[in-house]
Amino acid sequence: MRRLAPVTLVSLGVLALLTWYVIYTRGVVRELRQEASRVGLMYARVYNGLSDPSPDAATAALLDLSRHIRESGVPMILTNQQGRATDTANVPFTASIGSPELRSYIAELDRQNPPIIEPGVGAVHYGNTPLVRGLILIPVLQSILIAMVLLAGAYALRTRGRADREQIWAGMARESAHQLGTPLSSISGWIELLQETEPEPTTAAALDHMEADLERLKRVAHRFERIGRPPRQEPVDLGELVDRVASYFRARVPTLAQRVTVASSHQGDLVIQGDAVLLEWALESLTKNAIDALAGRDGTVAISAEPLPEGRVRVRVSDDGPGVPREIRNQIFDPGFSTKEKGWGIGLSLARRIVRDSHGGDLLLVPSERGAIFDMVLG
């Protein structure tokens, strides 16, 4: 399954947050309109009650005011001149009038809003309505939304710069492949000419190896031509690929001062849809990395392929060298990272890009007690 690019994830996050923000603010506006309507109605009733000289009218006005306070959700505590609570409304817990919890809550309300003090009577301590608390949240949402938009913009600019650099490198790679075409054709002609002269057995063997290396250079040049182009989707037999890569390195590893054995094995149906040129490149990078890890000592590099239960295929490259230190396991796939003094640090990074980005697979460093094990999971 293809992974979503980080910029896509950020864009989806911004869209989701923006949608929720619009819905939330519409709800707040609706509550504001309802609150304005309730307040206007309350003011009208209180004014009518105070204008009416009858005692019943004033009592009804006070009852309307009390009901509005309770419906609004405003927490409120009335205290006398001595600071003791005499009545409460919308307190979010149950407590007696003289309890320490209520006195502590009075201090919390005073931090939200200054109390209304009536000399000779007492004071009104009140907090924020749910609507006010909702309005306080809006600036926070706006800040998060702006931050995410800026993050998406910065990432887009960074990605664009990286894309421009990759386009330049891809162009240089294809131009290099084009320039290699002429000398490779010339070398091919010279090899054919030498083969026609019936050379000595030693020379003939050398010419065979030169011809194999020439084919190798042609494949490398062909790979450079593919950089920056969409990967092909064609049947690839990973069993044949494993045998071909193992055979190539088997003829070129040390066999005198130290012995390096390159073994290959495969079983089952290993045909997938992919780009054979790029997959061979990735497998060669892993194999070359395994041989280099032996660092002049005897050892074995094993290349294998087998089908997995979920219909995918695993290609494994393992060695019995010193392994990968725990402290650098999270860095080995980073472009430019290398433990070798003259290493470019692009082999494993290139292999992961081919497997993951071009084929939707995974390239994993498998935990092991000895040596290093890399798995290409494809299909």
C-alpha positions in Angstrom: 0.0 0.0 0.0 1.4 3.4 -1.0 2.1 5.8 1.8 0.7 9.3 1.8 3.3 12.1 1.4 3.8 14.3 4.5 2.5 17.3 2.6 -0.6 15.4 1.8 -1.1 14.5 5.4 -0.6 18.1 6.5 -3.1 19.3 3.9 -5.7 16.7 5.0 -5.1 17.8 8.6 -5.6 21.5 7.7 -8.8 20.7 5.8 -10.2 18.6 8.7 -9.3 21.3 11.2 -10.7 24.1 9.0 -14.0 22.1 8.5 -14.3 21.6 12.3 -13.5 25.3 12.9 -16.2 26.4 10.5 -18.8 24.1 12.2 -17.7 25.2 15.6 -17.9 28.9 14.9 -21.3 28.5 13.3 -22.5 26.9 16.5 -21.0 29.8 18.6 -22.7 32.4 16.4 -26.0 30.5 16.8 -25.5 30.5 20.6 -24.7 34.3 20.5 -27.9 35.0 18.7 -30.0 32.9 21.1 -28.2 34.6 24.1 -28.9 38.1 22.6 -32.5 37.1 22.2 -32.8 35.9 25.8 -31.0 38.9 27.2 -33.2 41.3 25.3 -36.4 39.5 26.5 -35.1 39.6 30.1 -34.3 43.3 29.9 -37.8 44.0 28.5 -39.5 42.1 31.3 -37.4 43.6 34.0 -38.1 47.1 32.7 -41.8 46.4 32.5 -41.8 45.0 36.0 -39.9 48.0 37.5 -42.3 50.4 35.7 -45.4 48.7 37.0 -46.2 50.0 40.5 -47.8 46.7 41.6 -45.7 44.4 43.9 -46.6 41.3 41.8 -45.0 42.8 38.7 -41.7 43.5 40.5 -41.7 40.0 41.9 -42.3 38.5 38.4 -39.4 40.6 37.0 -37.1 39.3 39.7 -38.2 35.7 39.0 -37.5 36.2 35.3 -34.0 37.6 36.1 -33.3 34.6 38.4 -34.5 32.1 35.7 -32.4 33.7 33.1 -29.3 33.5 35.3 -29.9 29.8 35.8 -30.6 29.1 32.1 -27.5 31.0 31.0 -25.3 28.6 32.9 -23.4 31.3 34.7 -22.0 30.1 38.0 -22.9 32.6 40.6 -22.5 32.9 44.4 -24.1 35.6 46.6 -22.2 36.6 49.8 -23.2 39.0 52.6 -21.1 41.8 54.1 -19.1 39.3 56.1 -18.2 37.3 53.0 -20.3 34.3 53.8 -22.3 32.7 51.0 -26.0 33.2 51.2 -27.2 31.7 47.8 -25.7 29.9 44.7 -26.6 29.2 41.1 -25.1 26.9 38.5 -22.3 25.7 40.9 -20.8 22.6 39.2 -20.7 20.6 42.4 -22.8 19.9 45.4 -21.7 21.6 48.6 -23.2 23.2 51.6 -23.3 27.0 51.9 -20.6 27.3 54.5 -18.3 24.5 53.1 -14.6 25.1 52.4 -15.1 23.9 48.8 -17.6 26.7 48.2 -15.2 29.3 49.7 -12.4 28.0 47.4 -14.8 28.2 44.4 -15.6 31.9 45.2 -11.8 32.7 44.9 -11.8 30.9 41.5 -14.8 32.9 40.3 -13.1 36.1 41.4 -10.1 35.2 39.2 -12.4 34.9 36.2 -14.3 38.1 36.8 -14.1 40.8 39.5 -17.1 40.5 41.9 -19.9 43.1 41.9 -19.9 44.6 45.4 -22.9 46.5 46.8 -21.9 48.4 49.9 -24.1 47.5 52.9 -25.5 44.5 51.1 -22.8 42.1 49.9 -21.3 40.9 46.7 -22.1 38.8 43.6 -19.3 36.4 42.5 -19.8 35.0 39.0 -17.9 33.1 36.4 -18.0 32.7 32.6 -20.9 31.3 30.7 -20.3 28.2 28.5 -20.6 30.6 25.5 -17.7 32.7 26.8 -15.6 29.6 27.3 -16.4 28.6 23.7 -15.3 32.1 22.5 -12.0 31.7 24.4 -11.3 28.6 22.4 -11.6 30.3 19.0 -8.3 32.2 19.1 -6.6 28.9 20.1 -8.1 27.1 17.1 -7.1 30.0 14.8 -3.5 29.9 16.1 -3.4 26.1 15.4 -4.9 26.5 12.0 -2.4 29.3 11.0 0.5 27.2 12.3 -0.6 24.2 10.2 -1.1 26.4 7.1 2.4 27.9 7.6 3.8 24.4 8.1 2.2 23.1 4.9 3.5 26.2 3.1 7.1 25.7 4.4 7.1 22.1 3.6 5.8 22.8 0.1 8.6 25.3 -0.5 11.1 22.8 0.8 9.7 20.0 -1.3 9.8 22.2 -4.4 13.4 23.0 -3.8 14.2 19.3 -3.3 12.2 18.5 -6.5 14.2 21.1 -8.4 17.5 19.6 -7.2 16.3 16.1 -8.0 15.3 17.2 -11.5 18.8 18.6 -12.1 20.5 15.4 -10.8 18.2 13.3 -13.0 19.1 15.4 -16.0 22.8 15.0 -15.2 22.4 11.3 -14.8 20.7 10.8 -18.1 23.3 13.0 -19.8 26.1 10.9 -18.3 24.4 7.8 -19.6 24.2 9.4 -23.1 27.9 10.4 -23.0 28.9 6.8 -21.9 27.2 5.4 -25.0 30.0 6.2 -27.4 33.0 4.8 -25.4 31.0 1.7 -24.5 30.3 1.1 -28.2 34.0 1.6 -29.0 35.1 -0.9 -26.3 32.6 -3.4 -27.6 34.1 -3.1 -31.0 37.6 -3.6 -29.7 36.6 -6.7 -27.8 35.0 -8.2 -30.9 38.2 -7.5 -32.9 40.4 -9.2 -30.3 38.1 -12.2 -30.2 38.4 -12.7 -34.0 42.2 -13.1 -33.7 41.9 -16.4 -31.9 43.7 -15.3 -28.6 45.5 -17.5 -26.2 43.4 -19.2 -23.5 44.4 -16.7 -20.8 43.6 -13.8 -23.1 40.3 -15.4 -24.1 39.3 -15.8 -20.5 40.2 -12.2 -19.8 38.1 -11.2 -22.8 35.1 -13.1 -21.5 35.4 -11.2 -18.2 35.8 -7.9 -20.1 32.7 -8.7 -22.1 30.8 -9.4 -18.9 32.0 -6.2 -17.4 31.0 -4.3 -20.6 27.5 -5.7 -20.3 27.5 -4.6 -16.7 28.5 -1.0 -17.7 25.8 -1.0 -20.3 23.2 -1.9 -17.6 24.6 0.8 -15.3 24.3 3.3 -18.1 20.8 2.1 -18.7 20.0 2.6 -15.1 21.1 6.2 -15.2 18.8 6.8 -18.1 15.9 5.6 -15.9 16.5 8.1 -13.1 13.7 10.6 -12.7 11.3 8.5 -15.0 8.2 6.6 -13.8 9.0 2.9 -12.9 7.9 0.3 -15.4 5.3 -2.3 -14.5 6.2 -5.6 -16.1 6.5 -9.2 -14.9 9.8 -9.7 -12.9 10.9 -13.1 -11.8 12.7 -12.5 -8.5 14.2 -16.0 -8.5 16.0 -15.3 -11.7 17.0 -11.8 -10.3 18.5 -13.4 -7.2 20.5 -16.0 -9.2 21.8 -13.3 -11.6 23.0 -10.9 -8.9 24.6 -13.8 -6.9 26.4 -15.1 -10.0 27.7 -11.6 -10.8 29.2 -11.1 -7.4 30.3 -14.7 -7.0 32.8 -14.2 -9.8 34.2 -11.0 -8.3 34.6 -11.6 -4.5 37.9 -12.5 -2.9 38.9 -16.2 -2.9 42.6 -16.2 -2.0 43.6 -14.1 1.0 40.1 -14.6 2.4 37.1 -16.5 1.1 33.8 -14.8 0.6 31.0 -17.1 -0.4 27.9 -15.8 -2.2 25.0 -18.2 -1.9 21.6 -18.0 -3.5 18.3 -19.8 -3.0 14.7 -19.4 -3.9 11.4 -21.3 -4.0 7.8 -20.9 -5.1 6.2 -18.5 -7.4 8.3 -15.3 -7.3 6.9 -13.3 -10.2 5.7 -9.8 -9.4 4.9 -6.6 -11.3 7.7 -4.1 -11.2 10.7 -2.6 -12.8 13.4 -5.2 -13.3 16.2 -2.7 -13.9 15.5 -0.8 -10.7 15.0 -3.9 -8.6 18.3 -5.4 -9.8 19.9 -2.1 -8.8 18.4 -2.2 -5.3 19.4 -5.9 -4.8 23.0 -5.2 -6.0 23.3 -2.3 -3.5 22.2 -4.6 -0.7 24.6 -7.3 -1.8 27.5 -4.9 -2.2 26.8 -3.5 1.2 26.9 -7.1 2.7 30.2 -7.9 1.0 31.7 -4.6 2.2 30.5 -5.4 5.8 32.8 -8.4 5.9 35.7 -6.0 5.6 38.4 -8.4 4.5 37.4 -11.4 6.6 36.1 -14.8 5.6 32.3 -14.9 5.5 29.1 -15.7 3.6 26.6 -13.6 1.9 23.3 -15.3 1.4 20.6 -14.0 -1.1 17.2 -15.7 -1.0 13.7 -15.2 -2.1 10.5 -16.8 -1.0 6.7 -16.0 -1.1 4.9 -14.7 1.9 1.5 -15.8 3.1 -0.2 -12.5 2.3 0.7 -12.9 -1.4 3.9 -10.8 -1.3 7.5 -11.8 -1.9 10.5 -11.4 0.4 14.0 -11.1 -0.9 16.6 -11.4 1.9 20.2 -10.4 1.9 22.2 -11.6 4.9 25.8 -11.7 6.0 27.7 -13.1 9.0 29.8 -10.0 9.5 29.9 -7.7 12.5 26.4 -6.5 12.1 24.9 -3.0 12.4 25.6 -1.2 15.7 22.4 -0.5 17.6 23.1 3.3 17.9 23.1 3.8 14.1 20.3 1.5 13.0 17.9 4.4 12.6 20.4 6.3 10.4 21.7 3.7 7.9 18.9 4.6 5.3 19.6 8.3 5.5 21.1 9.8 2.3 24.8 10.6 2.8 25.2 8.4 5.9 28.1 6.0 5.7 30.4 4.2 8.1 33.1 3.9 5.4 35.7 6.6 5.1 35.3 6.9 1.3 31.6 5.9 1.2 29.0 8.1 -0.5 26.2 6.9 1.7 23.7 6.4 -1.1 23.5 2.7 -1.6 20.9 1.8 1.1 19.1 5.1 0.6 18.7 4.4 -3.1 17.6 0.8 -2.4 14.9 1.9 0.0 13.7 4.6 -2.4 13.4 2.0 -5.2 11.6 -0.5 -3.0 9.3 1.8 -1.1 8.6 4.8 -3.4 8.8 3.1 -6.8 7.2 -0.3 -5.8 5.2 0.4 -2.7 7.1 -2.2 -0.7 9.3 -2.2 2.4 13.0 -2.4 3.0 13.8 -3.5 6.5 16.8 -4.1 8.7 15.8 -7.3 10.5 17.1 -7.7 14.1 19.6 -10.5 14.3 22.1 -12.0 16.8 24.9 -12.1 14.2 25.6 -10.2 11.1 23.1 -8.1 9.2 19.8 -9.1 7.5 18.0 -6.9 5.1 14.5 -7.8 3.7 12.9 -6.4 0.6 9.2 -7.1 0.8 7.5 -6.6 -2.6 4.3 -7.4 -4.4 
